[in-house]
Amino acid sequence: MSDKSYLDWPFFDARHKELEQQLDAWAALHLKDAHGIDADDSCRKLVKLLGDGGWLRHAVGGTAFGGAGGTIDTRAICILRETLARHEGLADFAFAMQGLGSGAISLFGTDAQKHAYLPKVSRGEAIAAFALSEPQAGSDVAAMACAAEFVENPDGGDYVLNGEKTWISNGGIADFYVVFARTGEQPGARGISAFIVDAGTPGFSIAERIDVIAPHPLARLKFDHCRIPATQRIGEGGQGFKVAMATLDVFRTSVAAAALGFARRALDEALARATSRQMFGQALADFQLTQAKLAQMATGIDSSALLTYRAAWQRDQGRNVTKEAAMAKMTATETAQQVIDAAVQMFGGLGVVSGVPVERLYREIRALRIYEGATEVQQLIIARELLKGLK
């Protein structure tokens, strides 16, 4: 049983504690055997399961559009991701991508766009994807090459998209993609716009499926004279960078929360192993080296949790959390890697057997140190914010 004393911290309201208790009980009942052999099929089933359970309502904003509240509650998102990650990593992925994939619509979409997409996302009836990265433009969004050209017509105009996106989660199974493309209003990041592209739109294709160490749907997308109505643009022309960063600001802190969930599960597994494994006439937990490692693991988890829920609380108060979210994401993901590695070490040879919980956690945590801004990028963000404060 994971330590849940953090729920008594002043960052939370009573409803947050109740939310965790409800999801924890639901997950124990529904997620025990949720991870199948086929990642695509498993993700589709998990999205539907999470929708039927009512959990995806928290991933979208606006009660009129199927959301749990008027705006996205960052602390709720973090609690949900931490809890899901502790139970089943692919369930956390499925939940997170519904939020990230539709987040731009929640934040900047027109009422017509929100009515068309968000209720289906909330019910688990439509799978969402967020398409920002390119082969030569990951962290450096200004290097984006995918372009959208405006073409006038009597119906108000279309955009024609050409280019590629890669490392796109839910690529190949998503029903729609929020795609960022260069529209040229200004140079660099100020000349990017955001669009909704439905799967099956002529000119849009899945160029390649990508296999990674922790299997989940991932693909490279291709746009070849893909024509979409101008009404599918999210926000104003040239505001795509703002749309992308605002969306990431909501969900970056939740990546830290997912890492927390992985780390807490690893500590639970390590404690169970250390207290049951007999070596040289005593339990593994009786060795001082083991006790020192367990202490480091627990302290690292609490440090990460404090940074994570500080950032979530500050965002829910309407504050800018660029620096705080970066600190949380960097610390929680790096710490979780260390905690999980220590847990694998305590399991010995059993720790690298395929399917053992700590082995699965070892594969799942690695990507979190890269996506939504690698650790090195978070360091640059933190330093930039510090230096900006001096000016």
N, C-alpha and C positions, 0 to 999 in steps of 0.2 A: 504493500500500500504506500503510495507516494505521500510525501509530506505536503500537506495542504494548508499549513499555517499561514502561508503567504496571502491567502484569501482574506485574512483578518487585517491586512495592512490598510492604511487609510486611503490608498489609491482607489479602493473599490466601494461600491454601494452594495446593499443587501441583495439586489437583483443579480449582481454579478456572481456572488457566491451561490445563489440558487441556480443560476444558469449552469455553472460548472457541475453542481451536484446532479442536475437533471441529465446533462450530456454524458457524464461519467457513467451513470447507471444505464443509459440508452446504449452507449458504446460497448459496454461490457456484454450486453445482450445481443447486439446486432453486428459487431465487427470482429468477433472472435475468428471466424472463418471467411472474412471478406476478401482476402487477398488470393485471387486465383492465379492460374498459370498465364493467361492472356491479359496483358496490362490494359489493352483497349477495352476489352469486355468488362474487366473489373472496374475500370473507371466509369464506364457508362452505368453499371449497376450501382456503384457508390454514389454517383450524382443523383440518381433516382431515389436511392435509399435516404440520402441526406435531405432531399427535397420533400419526400413523404414524411420525414421526421420533423419537418419544420425548421431545420437548422439553417438552410440556405437563405431564409428570410433575413438573417443577420448580415449576409454578404452584399445586399443591395440596399440602396437608400430610398426612403419615401414609402410611407404606408399605402399610399394610393397606387403604388406600383409593385406591391407584394413585399415590401420591406418590413422589418420588425419595428422600425422607428422612423422619425422624420429624416434623420441623417444616419450615416454609418457610425456605430459606436465602436471606437478603436479598442477599448478595453474588452468589450464583448468579443470582437474578432480575435484578439490575442488569447483570451481564455479558451475560446472554441478551438483555435489552432493548437494550442498547447495540449489540450485534452485529447484531441483527435490524434495528434502526433504520438502521444504516449501510448495510445491503443493500437493505431495502424497508420503507418506513414502514407500509404496511398489514399486513405480517407482524408488526411490533412491536405494532400495535394489536390484532390478533387474539390474540396471545399474552397481552398485558397484560389484556385484558378477560376472558379465561378465568380469570386469577388474581384480578382484582378482583371479578368477578362471583360467584365461588365462595369468595372469601376468608373471608367471614363464616361459612360452613359449616365451612371448615377450622379456624377459630379457636374457634367457639362452638357448632357443630352437635352434635346427638346422634349416637350411632353409627349409628342408623337413617337419619338424614338424610345422613350422610357416605357410607354404603354406597349409598344411592339415587342420589346425584348426583355425587360426586367421581370415581369410576372412569370414568364417561362423559365428564366434563370432561377427565380425563387422557388418554383415548384419542381425544379430538376428536370424540366421538359426540354430545355435547350442548353447545350454545352457551349461555354464561352472561351475565347482565347485572346491573348494580348500579344500583338505582333509588332515588336519594336526593333529587336536586334537584327543585324545583317552580317554577312560574312566579313565585312571590313568596318562594321560600325556596331560595336557592342556597348562598352561604357562611353565611347566617344559618339554620342548621338548626332553631333554636328556633321559627322562624316557620312551621314545617311545618303545613299544613292537612289533608293527606290523613289520614283517620281510619279506625281499625279498631275496631269495636264487638264485644265478646264476647257470644255468644249461647249459653246453656246448652242441652245436649241429652244424651240417654242415652249417646252415644258419647264424651263428654268435652268437648263444646263446639266451636263454630265461631267464626271471626272474619269479620265482614262489612266489606269495605273500600269506601270511597267517597272519590273525589278524583282528582287528576291528578299525574303526574310528567312532567318534561320534560328535554330534553338528555340522554336516556338512550342511551348507546352500546350497540350491538347491538339497539336497539329495532326490532322488526319481524322479526328473524331469530332471536332467542334462543329457546331451548327452556324456559328458566325465568329468573325475575327475583327477585333479593333486594330486597324492597320495604320501605321504612321508613315507618311510619304512626303517627299519634298515638293512643295507647291510654288516656291520661289518668290514669295512676297518680299523677303529680305534675305541677305546672305546668312549662312550658318543656321543655327538653331531657330532663328526667328522666321525661317521660311519653310516650316514644316506644319502639316495639318493632319488631323485624325479622321479616319473614316470607318464606317461599319461595312464589312464585306461579308455577305452571306455565302456559306459553303454552296458550291454548285453554280456560282456566278460564272458565266462564260469568260474565259481568259484567266481564270484562277485555277491553279492546280497544286497538288502536293508533289513536289519535285523529288523528295527523298524522305524516307522515314529514318530516324536516328535512334540507335540503340545505345543506352547508357548503363552504368553499373547498377543503378537502382531503377529497374524498368518502369517507365511511365510513357504515355504518348508524347512523342516529340518529333518535329518534322522541319524540313526546309520547304518554304512556300515559294511559288513562282507566280508572277503577274505578267501576262503577255497581252497587252491591249485590253485589259480588264475594265469594262465600262460600268460605272455605277452612277445613280442619280446624285445630283448635288445635295439633295435632302439627306443623304447618308453621311454627310460631313458632320463631325461632332465639334461644336464650338465654332469660333470664327476662323477664317483662313489665316494661316501663319501662327496660330495659337497651339499647334500640336505639341510643341515642347512643353509648354505650360500644362497642357492636359496630361501628358505623360508623367511629368514630375509630380503633379498634384496626386495622380493616381498612385504612384509609387510611394509618396509620402504617407498615404493611408496604410498601405500594405507592407512597407518595408519593416516597420516595427513588428508586424505579425510574423515575419520570417524569424526574428529573434525568438518569438514565442514558440514557434514550431521547433526551433533548436532546443529550447527549454524542455519541451515535451520529450524529445529524443533523449536528452541528458537525464531527465528524471527517470525515464524507463531504464536507462543503462545503470543508473545508481541502484534502482530497485533490484535489477537482475544481479548486480555485483554484490549487494548485501545478502541476497538469498544464497548466492554461490559461496560467499566467504563464510557464512555461518553454517553451511551444511557440508562443505568440502573438508574432509579430514586429511591432514598431512603431518607426518612425523609425530603422531600421537596427540595432535590437537587440531582444532579447527583453523582454517586459513585466517579467519578473523582474529585469532589470538596472537598472530604475529604483529609486532609493532610496525613493520613495513606496510602491512596491509592496512592497519589502522591509520597510518599517516596518509596513505593514498585515499582512503575513504574520506578523511577529513578535508583533503584538498578538493576532492570531487564535490562534496556538499557545499563547501565555501564558494567554489566557483559558480555553482548553480544559483546560490542565493545572490551573489554579486550580479550575475546576469539578469536574474529576475527583477532586482531593484532597478537596474537600468531600463529594462524592457517596459515595466509597468509605470515607471516615471514618464517615459516618452509617451506611452499610450494615454496616461492621465492628462499630460500637458496638451496633447492634441485634442482631447475631448473638451478641454477648457478653451479651445480656440487659439492656442498659441502655436507659433512656428516651432517645429521640432526637427528641422533639418539636421542639426548637430546631434541632438539627443537620439534621434532614430538611428543615425549612423553609428553612434557609440553603442547602442543596444544591439544592433545587427552584427557589428564587428565582434563585440565581446561575447555575445551569446553563441554565435556560430563557432568561433575559435575555441571557446571553453567546452562546448558540447563535443567537438572533435577530440579534445584531450580526455574528457570524461569517458567517452565511449571507447577510446583506445585503451584506457586503464581497465575498463570492464572486460574487454576482450582479453587483455593480459591475465586477468584473474581467472578467466575460464580456461586458460591454457589452450591445448589443441582443440578442445571443444568449441572455443570461441571463433574458430575460422571454418567451422562446418556449415555448409550451406543450409539456410533456413533457421538456424538457431537465432533467437532474438538479437543478441549482441552482434552477430555477423551481419544481420539485415540492417541494424542501426548503423554499423560501420560504413555500409555502402550508401545508406540514405543521407547521412550527414554531410558527405563530401560536397555535394552540389550546392548546399546552402551557403558555403563559404564563397561561392562564385556568383550565383544568380541574384538578380536585383541589386547588383553592385558588389563586385568582389571586395574582399577585405582591404586590399590596397586602395581601392577607390574610396572606401569609407574613411580611410586615413586621410586621403586628400580632402574629402568633404569636411571632416572635423577641423583640419588645419586651416582650410579656407575660411570657415566660419569664425575661428578664433582670430585670424588676421583681419577679417572684415570688422570684427568688434573693435579692434584697435583704431580703425579709421573713422 
